[in-house]
């Protein structure tokens, strides 16, 4: 019987690691992943038991597997022949186990992270790293750090948006605007300047209304005749949203970022979906009916192949 395969999304992000001024020691990200207070430590987060384990390393890359197990809220099984639903035959110490692989590039400081909805997403992985630190007397006494996983945008789409001569429309959808505002007020840029958000009034109004989303749309009918949106203000808004997409804590709050317009060389309307141009990859994994392990060898081979196939192209956007 042929074994089915399934494409698994791989998030590819830049890792920004910052240490507080009072830290006695600093580490590279690979050193943190190798640290005995993080590697092979198991903690429970959001009803999942999580453990990170290194599986391979050389001078260029480090590969680890995330093992996630669940022992609560387990579903029953269904017999297609008898139509009966019954409990899984699990012992009191048995859990359901899931895995996802990650590869870190030491040279480019980017992380290839397999997305598995049954395991954990990047935000929970970051929470796991903080929990390891918080439970380690040694690490806490040595340093304090902040990790951001920053989406990698293919710059040509941002440039295309900024190079439009006439802009017909700009559509932005932001989830939990209050959280975005609070994070932007806290976050500083490398030049120690607060992010100036030109669309802040719209977000403030959505937050005051307790709205889960802020949907902002700027639109001009007959844009070619009327000249379109004000290009100076439009450029500021585009750069604002691009700055937000570089901040790990809130980048996923940007749900829509779309532009339509014209250039002097092209009389036809040009649609640009900037969020559709975030760098990511895919793994093709075998999917047996019943797994007997976490497919660590297969996952390791596939994520290595993805890395070496993508890294030369990825260099252009780092």
N, C-alpha and C positions, 0 to 999 in steps of 0.2 A: 504494500500500500504506500502510495506517495505521501510524503510528509508535506503539509502545507507550509508556505512561508508568509511572512507579514512584514510590511515596511514599518519601521519604528522611527519616529521623528527624533532628531538630535539637535538640541539647542547648542549653538556655538556662540559663546560670550567672552568678552574681555574681562579678566579678573583684576579689579582694582583693590589693593590691600593697603590700608593705612594704619599706622600705629600712633598712639597718643604720645605727646611730648614727654610724658613722665615714664614711658616704657624703658626698662633697663636693658631689654634685648629686643631685637626685631628678627623676623623670619621671612623667608620667601614662602610662597604659597605651597610649594612642594615640601618644604621643611615642616610646615604645619600638618599637611596630610600624612607625613611620615612620623610625626611626633607620637610617642607612645601614649600620650594623653588623649589622642584623637583616633589614630589607627587602631582598629579592633575594639573600640569602646562601643558599648551598646546603651542606648537611651530610648525612652518612650516619649514620643511627641505625637499629639493629636491621635491617640489610640493606636499608634503603630510603633512597633519596636524596631529601631534602626541601628544598623552597625555598618561601619565602613571598613573595608579590608583591601590592602594593596595586593595586586596580583602580578604586576610587572613594572619594571623601571629600567631606563637606560639614561644616557647623558642628555637626551633630548625630551623624553616624555615620561610621564608617570601614569599608570592605569590602576584604578581601584574599582571594586564592585561595591555597590550599596545593597545590603541585604535588609529587606523589610519583611517583618512578620506580623500577622494579625491573629489575635486570639479572642476577639469579641465581635458580636454582630455577624457571625459567619452564616452564609445562606444555606438552605437545605439543598438536597439533591433531588432530581426528578427522574423517574423511570419512564422512558418513552413507551415501553410496552405495557406496563401495568397502570400507568398514569398516576402512580403513587408518589407522594412527596414525603421524604424522610430526612432525618438528620445525617450529617456527614459522620462517618465512622472514625472519629478522632479521639485519641486518648486525652486525658486531662492536661498533659504537658505538650500536646501537639498544637502547632500553629500552622496557618497557611503562609507560605513563603514566596516572596517575589524579589526580583532583582533588577537593577539597572546599572549600566557600566558608565564610567567617566574616564576621560583622557585629558591630562593637563600638559600643555606645551610649555616647557620651561623658557624657551627662547622667546616665544611670542606672547607669553602670559595669557593664553586663551584656553578655555575649557570646552571640551566636547562632551555633552551631557545627554545621555539617552533619556528620552521622555517615556515614562511608564506610569499610567494613571493608577495602577495598583501598588506602585512603590511610592516614591516621593518626588515632588517637583523641586526646582532650584530654590525656591523661597524656603521650603522646609529643610533642604540640605544646609542652607546658610544657618537656619535656626539650630540644626544639629551641631554645627561647628561651634556656635556660640555656647551651646549647652555643654559641650565637651570642655570648653575654656572655663565656663562658670563652675564646673564641678572639679576642676583641677587646681589644687593649691599651688603647685609649681608654676603653671602657666599664668595664673592670676597674679602671682607675685612678681613675674618677670615682665609682663606686657599687657596692654589693652589694645585691641585692634577693631577695625571696621572693614567689612568685606562688602563690595558691590559687584554684582554680575551685570555687566553692561552690554546691551544688545549691540551687535555690529551691523551698521547700516551700509548698504552699498551706496557710496557717496554720489554716484551719478544721478540717482533719483532726487536727492536733495538739491543737487545742482540744477537738474532739469526744472524742478519746481521754482527755484530762484531765478532761472534764466528766462522764464516766460515774459513776454513783452506786454501781453494783455491777460489779466486773470479774470475769468468768469465766475468761479466759485471756489470757496474753501470750506471744507466740512471737517469738524473735529468732534469726537465723542469721547468724553472722559468719565471713567468710572470712579465713584467715591471722591467727588471734587474736594470735600473737606479734608480728606486724608492727604490729597495732593498739595493743597495749600499749606497744611501744617508741616509737611516734609520739606517743601521748598523754602519755608521760612527758617527751618532748622539747618538746611543744607547750605554749605558754602562752596563756591567754585574755587579752583586752585589759586586764583588771584585774590582770594579772600573777599570777593564781592558777592553780595546776595544776588540770586537770580531775579532779574526784573521781569515779571510776567505781565505782558500787555493785555492778556485776556483775564487777568485776575478778577475784575469786577463781575464778569459772567460766572466765574467759579464761585465767588463769594455769594452771589445771589442764589445759585443752586444749593450751596451749603446751608444757607439760611432757611431755604425751603425744605431742607432735609431730603433732597433729591438724591437718588442713587447715581444718577447720571447728569452730566452737563453736556448738552448737545448744542454746539455753536456752529452756525452756518452764515457765511457771508456770500452774497449772491448779487449779480448784476444782470438784468435782462438786456439783451441786445448789447453785449459787452463790447463788441467791435466798434459799434457806433458811439457808445458812451465812454469808452476808454477803460472800462473794467474797474476792478478794485484799486484803491490807492496802493501803489507798489511799495512805497516806503513803509507804511504800516504793515502791509502784507508780509514783507521781508522780515520784519521784527517778529511777527507771529510765527512764521515758519522756523526761525532760529530759536524762539522760545520752546516750541514743541520738540525740536531736535535736541535741545539741552535736557528736557525732561526725559527723553528716550535714553539718555546716557546715565540716568540715575537708577540704580538697580531697584530701590525701594518702590518707585512709582512708575517705572517704564511700562509695566503691564496694565496700568490704569488707562493708558491711551488705547482706546478701542477702535477709533477711526481717525484717519489722517489722509484726506483726499483733496486733490486739487484738479481744476479744469481750466484750461486757458489756451492761448495762441502765441506763436512766435512770429517774427517778421518773415521767416522763411516758410512757415507752414500755416496756410489759411484754414486748415481743418482743426476742429477742437481736439486738444490733447488731454486725455485723462491720465492722472498720475496717482497711483495708490502707494504712498510712501511706506506704509506698514507692510505692504506685500513684498517689500524689498529688504526685509531683515534677514541676515545671513543665518541659514540653518542647513542641516544635512539629513540623510536617511541611512538607516541600517536595514538590511533584509535578513531577518532571523527565521530559522525554522520554527514551526509552531506545532509540536506534537499534541495529540489529544490530552495526554497526561505527561506533564514534566516530571522527570526524576531528579533534576538538579536545576541550578540557575544558569546553565549553559555558559559558564564562565569562559571556557576555551573559545567557543564560537563567538561570543560577544567581544572578547579580546581581539581576536583576529579581524572581525568586521570593523571595529572602531579604529584599529590601526590602519586598515586599508582606507577607510574614509579620511582619516587625518592626512595620510601621505598623498591621497588624490586631491585633497582640497587646499592644502596649506600654501602652495605656490600662488593660487588664485586669491586666497584669503589675505595674503601679504599686502595686497593692494589696498585693503580696507582697514588695516590696523594702524 
